[in-house]
Amino acid sequence: MKKDKDIVYWKMTYKGKFKRTLWFIPIVIVLCFLTPLFMGEYWPMYDVLMVVVLIWQLIYTYRKMKAEERSDEKSQEK
């Protein structure tokens, strides 16, 4: 059975995965400020990459979470 909270990411529900992804927003912001210190002249590329991946993951897990909720509601109605 899947849970909202678990150490192992792939054992979680999409609701839990979405919440964990939300927790990465402050981490990505801090990394965007620290990236120029250790990435040299290519830091803007890494900052953009981190933000794009975070946004993509937020959208993906949100859509999957909503689909999972709809399927749970349909299975409970039967």
Rosetta constraint file for C-alpha pairs under 8 A:
AtomPair CA 2 CA 11 HARMONIC 5.60 0.50
AtomPair CA 2 CA 12 HARMONIC 5.25 0.50
AtomPair CA 2 CA 13 HARMONIC 5.61 0.50
AtomPair CA 3 CA 11 HARMONIC 6.98 0.50
AtomPair CA 3 CA 12 HARMONIC 5.00 0.50
AtomPair CA 3 CA 13 HARMONIC 5.64 0.50
AtomPair CA 3 CA 16 HARMONIC 7.22 0.50
AtomPair CA 4 CA 12 HARMONIC 5.50 0.50
AtomPair CA 4 CA 13 HARMONIC 5.45 0.50
AtomPair CA 4 CA 14 HARMONIC 7.71 0.50
AtomPair CA 4 CA 15 HARMONIC 6.22 0.50
AtomPair CA 4 CA 16 HARMONIC 4.08 0.50
AtomPair CA 4 CA 17 HARMONIC 7.49 0.50
AtomPair CA 5 CA 12 HARMONIC 6.41 0.50
AtomPair CA 5 CA 16 HARMONIC 5.87 0.50
AtomPair CA 6 CA 11 HARMONIC 6.89 0.50
AtomPair CA 6 CA 12 HARMONIC 6.11 0.50
AtomPair CA 8 CA 12 HARMONIC 7.17 0.50
AtomPair CA 9 CA 17 HARMONIC 7.02 0.50
AtomPair CA 12 CA 16 HARMONIC 5.79 0.50
AtomPair CA 12 CA 17 HARMONIC 6.31 0.50
AtomPair CA 13 CA 17 HARMONIC 6.30 0.50
AtomPair CA 13 CA 65 HARMONIC 7.74 0.50
AtomPair CA 14 CA 18 HARMONIC 5.94 0.50
AtomPair CA 14 CA 61 HARMONIC 6.04 0.50
AtomPair CA 14 CA 62 HARMONIC 7.62 0.50
AtomPair CA 14 CA 64 HARMONIC 6.19 0.50
AtomPair CA 14 CA 65 HARMONIC 4.71 0.50
AtomPair CA 14 CA 68 HARMONIC 7.22 0.50
AtomPair CA 15 CA 19 HARMONIC 6.31 0.50
AtomPair CA 15 CA 61 HARMONIC 7.66 0.50
AtomPair CA 15 CA 62 HARMONIC 7.71 0.50
AtomPair CA 15 CA 65 HARMONIC 5.22 0.50
AtomPair CA 16 CA 20 HARMONIC 6.17 0.50
AtomPair CA 17 CA 21 HARMONIC 6.13 0.50
AtomPair CA 17 CA 61 HARMONIC 6.69 0.50
AtomPair CA 18 CA 22 HARMONIC 6.28 0.50
AtomPair CA 18 CA 58 HARMONIC 6.58 0.50
AtomPair CA 18 CA 61 HARMONIC 5.33 0.50
AtomPair CA 18 CA 62 HARMONIC 6.17 0.50
AtomPair CA 18 CA 65 HARMONIC 7.33 0.50
AtomPair CA 19 CA 23 HARMONIC 6.54 0.50
AtomPair CA 20 CA 24 HARMONIC 6.81 0.50
AtomPair CA 21 CA 25 HARMONIC 7.22 0.50
AtomPair CA 21 CA 54 HARMONIC 7.62 0.50
AtomPair CA 21 CA 57 HARMONIC 7.28 0.50
AtomPair CA 21 CA 58 HARMONIC 6.43 0.50
AtomPair CA 22 CA 58 HARMONIC 7.39 0.50
AtomPair CA 23 CA 27 HARMONIC 7.48 0.50
AtomPair CA 24 CA 28 HARMONIC 6.07 0.50
AtomPair CA 24 CA 54 HARMONIC 7.90 0.50
AtomPair CA 25 CA 29 HARMONIC 6.30 0.50
AtomPair CA 25 CA 54 HARMONIC 7.57 0.50
AtomPair CA 26 CA 30 HARMONIC 6.23 0.50
AtomPair CA 27 CA 31 HARMONIC 6.14 0.50
AtomPair CA 28 CA 32 HARMONIC 6.04 0.50
AtomPair CA 28 CA 50 HARMONIC 6.89 0.50
AtomPair CA 28 CA 51 HARMONIC 7.18 0.50
AtomPair CA 29 CA 33 HARMONIC 6.63 0.50
AtomPair CA 30 CA 34 HARMONIC 6.30 0.50
AtomPair CA 31 CA 35 HARMONIC 5.72 0.50
AtomPair CA 31 CA 47 HARMONIC 7.93 0.50
AtomPair CA 32 CA 36 HARMONIC 7.77 0.50
AtomPair CA 32 CA 47 HARMONIC 5.40 0.50
AtomPair CA 34 CA 38 HARMONIC 7.25 0.50
AtomPair CA 35 CA 39 HARMONIC 5.68 0.50
AtomPair CA 35 CA 43 HARMONIC 5.75 0.50
AtomPair CA 35 CA 46 HARMONIC 7.59 0.50
AtomPair CA 35 CA 47 HARMONIC 7.20 0.50
AtomPair CA 36 CA 40 HARMONIC 5.94 0.50
AtomPair CA 36 CA 41 HARMONIC 7.49 0.50
AtomPair CA 36 CA 43 HARMONIC 5.26 0.50
AtomPair CA 36 CA 44 HARMONIC 7.91 0.50
AtomPair CA 39 CA 43 HARMONIC 5.25 0.50
AtomPair CA 42 CA 46 HARMONIC 6.93 0.50
AtomPair CA 43 CA 47 HARMONIC 6.17 0.50
AtomPair CA 44 CA 48 HARMONIC 6.15 0.50
AtomPair CA 45 CA 49 HARMONIC 6.14 0.50
AtomPair CA 46 CA 50 HARMONIC 6.10 0.50
AtomPair CA 47 CA 51 HARMONIC 6.26 0.50
AtomPair CA 48 CA 52 HARMONIC 6.02 0.50
AtomPair CA 49 CA 53 HARMONIC 6.08 0.50
AtomPair CA 50 CA 54 HARMONIC 6.12 0.50
AtomPair CA 51 CA 55 HARMONIC 6.13 0.50
AtomPair CA 52 CA 56 HARMONIC 6.05 0.50
AtomPair CA 53 CA 57 HARMONIC 6.02 0.50
AtomPair CA 54 CA 58 HARMONIC 6.12 0.50
AtomPair CA 55 CA 59 HARMONIC 6.23 0.50
AtomPair CA 56 CA 60 HARMONIC 6.06 0.50
AtomPair CA 57 CA 61 HARMONIC 5.95 0.50
AtomPair CA 58 CA 62 HARMONIC 5.96 0.50
AtomPair CA 59 CA 63 HARMONIC 6.20 0.50
AtomPair CA 60 CA 64 HARMONIC 6.22 0.50
AtomPair CA 61 CA 65 HARMONIC 5.85 0.50
AtomPair CA 62 CA 66 HARMONIC 6.26 0.50
AtomPair CA 63 CA 67 HARMONIC 6.23 0.50
AtomPair CA 64 CA 68 HARMONIC 5.98 0.50
AtomPair CA 65 CA 69 HARMONIC 6.17 0.50
AtomPair CA 66 CA 70 HARMONIC 6.24 0.50
AtomPair CA 67 CA 71 HARMONIC 6.22 0.50
AtomPair CA 68 CA 72 HARMONIC 6.13 0.50
AtomPair CA 69 CA 73 HARMONIC 6.19 0.50
AtomPair CA 70 CA 74 HARMONIC 6.26 0.50
AtomPair CA 71 CA 75 HARMONIC 6.17 0.50
AtomPair CA 72 CA 76 HARMONIC 6.19 0.50
AtomPair CA 73 CA 77 HARMONIC 6.29 0.50
AtomPair CA 74 CA 78 HARMONIC 6.76 0.50
